[in-house]
């Protein structure tokens, strides 16, 4: 249901923006020091520093379109805002930082919808939702995801080793070679690359100039975003297989130190190239579709 928000302060975009910043600062400001510490402690989310910068840049890029869009405040935003505040309070009561931190998104989204309406809220949706990628999930979820990814990486590596003719026996996430055994540890599960590549693929999907509209365009963007998952799995399997080949040739030292880190960097660059290639392919497929008619 839509309505008009009374009061001069709420009609002026600048005043509304100031109120939003004050509300976020009061509610979520105390959470940021610990969140920043998590970015330092966890290599998996070291990209978290860039997420709010990129989100702000995306909003800045859209500033003209946002202010040109009709400002029709919607009281539906009050429901979203109340839901975000309730989520925050539940997180405080349960001492669950993830609930507290992620409540930032519905609080900001609900405030924008309440003050400026759905037209402007749609333009702000992606930059605001993008902030979720800076928040580490609970340890339980992280550990639950890492185990299957370790197994998938070891299976992919085992298959690649069979292709190149290197004898290897896989037991779970351990690959036995003639000279030694390699364990696909949690740090090699690919979670770190997956989180970073999901952020990159989200930016690529949002920035793709696709001609389709409605469901077709949405499906294409979702496909480009989810492309990060198979790319990460394939690249991580390639990395583990490459490490096994290097160990069989140069000894266990090839799986440690600078050589291991350099291999990870090379594979990550290959993953980025695969994402950009996927974007080009999906864009080419999009050009093969008939152009939408003005009536549609």
N, C-alpha and C positions, 0 to 999 in steps of 0.2 A: 504494500500500500504506500502511496506517495502522499506527501504533504509539503507544506512550506514551513521552513524553520524560521521562526521569528527572531528578531534581534539584529541590529546592525552589525555586530561583531561577527555573527555567523554568516552574514551575506557577503562580507568582504573576504575574498580568497586569502589575502595576506594575513588577516586576523585569524582565519580558520587554520592556516598553516602554522602560525605561531602557537595556537592552542594545541594542535596535533603534536608539535615538537615538545611542548611542555608536558603534555600527558604521557608521551612515550618516555621522556626523560625521568619523570617521577616514578612511573610504573616499572619500566624496564632498565633504567639507567644503572641501578645497583647490580644488575646481572652481568653487565658487560665486562667488568674487570676479570671475573672468573671465566667468562667465555673467551676473552683474549688470552688468558693463561692456558686454556685448553688448546687454542691454536698453536701456542708455543710448544706445549707438551706433546701434542699428537701430530706426527707427520702426516697422518691421513687427512687432517683438516687444516694444514698450514696455508691452504688457499683461502681460508676464511677471511683473511684481511682484505682480499680483493673483492669479495662479494658485495659488501655495502658500498664500496667505491663504484663498482660496475652498476649496481642498482641505482645509485644517485645519478650516474652518467646517463643511464637509460631514461630516467625521468627528466633530466635536463634536455635530452635530445627531443623529447616529446612535449616540452613545455608550451610551445605555441599551439599545438593541437589540443592540449589539455585546456588551456584558457579559452580557446575558440569554441570548445564543446559547450553545449548548453548546461548551465548550472541549475539543476532541478533537484534540490535536496529530497532525499527519500528516507522516510522513517524506518524502512527495512534495514537501513544501516545501523539503527539503534539496536536491533536484535543481534546483528553480527557483532557489534561492539560489546554488547552485554555478554554474548557467548565467549568472546575473547577474554573479557575480565573474569568470567566464571572459570574458564580454563586456567587462568593465572592463579586464582585463589585455590583451586583444587591442587594445582602443582605445589603451591606453598604449603598447603595442609599435608600433602603426601611427601613433601621434601623431594619432589621430582623436578629436576632442573629442566628436563626436556619439555615438559608441559609448560613451564613458566616461560622458557625462551621462545617456543614456537607460538605462544599466544600473541607475540608481537605482530604476526601477520593478520589474524582476524581483527585485532585492535586497530591497526592502521587502515585495513580495508573497510572496516565498519565505519570508522571516522570519516573516511573519504566519501563513502556512500551516503552517510548521514548529512554531511555538509554540502556536497557538490553533486550528488546524484549518480545514476548508473552510467551516463555517457562518459563522464570523466573517470569514474571508477574502472570502466573497461580499459581505458588507456593506461591506467596505473596498475592493472592486475598483474601483468607479468613482472615488472620491476619489483613489486611488493612481494609476490610469491617467490621470486628468485632468492629472497633473503633466507628461505628455508635451507638453502644449500650451504649456509655458513654454520649451521647448528649441528654439532655431533649428536648422533642418536644414542640412546642408552647402551651401556656396555653389553647388556644381555642380547640386544638386537644385533650389535656389532659382532659379537662372538658367534651368534647363530648363523650369520651370513658368511663369516670367514671360513667355517668348516666346509660347507659344500663347495665354495669357491676354490679351496685348496684341493679338494678331490677332482673338481673339473679341470683345474690347471694341470694336475699330475696326469690325468687321463689324456688330455690334449697333448701334453709333452710326450707321453708314451707312444701315442699314435704317430707323432712326427718323427720320433726316434726310429720307429719301425720303418717308416718311409725311407729314411736315409740309410737304413741297414745297420744301425747300432744296436747290439744286443742289450736289452734292458728288461728287468722284471719289476713290475709295479705291484706294491702292496699298500693299498690305501693311498696315503699321500707321500709314500716313500718310494723312490726309484733306485733300484739296485743295479749298479754297473759292475763291470769286471774288476775295477780297481777300488771302488768305494760306493757308498750309498748316499743319495741326496734326499733330504727331506724338504718338501714344500711347506715351509713354515707359515705362520700367520702373516708375517711381514711380506711373504711372497704370494699371498692369496689374490692380489690384484685389487683389493678394496680401495687402496689409496688412489690407484689410477682410475678406478671406476667412478669414485666421487668427483674427481677432478674432470674426467671426461664427460660425466653427466652435466656438469656446469657448462662446459664448452658446448656440448650438443644442444643444451637448452638455449644458449645464446645464438647458435647457428639456426636452430629451428625458428626462433622468434624473428631473426633477421632475414630469413629466406624470403625472397621476392617471388612468391607463388601466385599464379593467376587464379587458381581455383578459389571457390567460395564455399562457405558452409561446411558440411561434413567432409568433403573431399580435402579441403585445405587443412582442416583439423586433423584428419587421419594422417596426412603427409607429415605434418609437424610432429605428431606423436611418434610416427615411424622414425623420423630423424632423431628425436630425443632418445628413443629406446635403442637406436643403433649403437649407442655407447656400450651396451651390455655385451653383445656378441663381439664387438671390436676389442673390448677389454679382455674377454675370455680367450679369444684367439691370440691376441698379442702376449698375454701372460703365458699361455702355453708355448708360444714361440720363444719367449724369454727363458723358461725353464728348460726347454729342449736345447736351446743354444748353450745354456750353462752346462748341461750334461755333456754336450759335445766338447766344450772347452775343457771340462774336467777330465774326460777320457783322453784328451790329447796332451794337456799341459799339467794335469794333476789337480788335487783339491784346492790349491791356491787360487785357481781360476774362479772359484765360487765365492771368493771373499774379497774384501777391500775395494780398491779403486776400479778393478776390472768389472766387478759385479755391479757397482754403481753406474759405471759407464754404459754397461749393457742395458740397465734399466732405463737410462736416459734415451738411448737409441730406440728402444722399443716404444717408449712413450711418444717420441717424435713420429714414429711409424703409425702409432694409433691416431695421433692428430691428423696425419695425412689421410688415413683411412676415413676419418669423419668428414674431412673436407671433400674427399672423393665421393662419399655417400651423399653429401649435400648436392654436389654437381649432378649425380645420377638422378636423384629425386627431382631436382629442378628440370633436368632434361625430360624426364617422364611427364612432368607437369606441362611442359611446352607442347607435348604431343596431344594433350587433351584439347577438345574444341573450346574456343574462348567463350566464356559465359555471355549470353545475350543480355542486352540492357534490361529486358523485361524480367529476366531471372534475378 
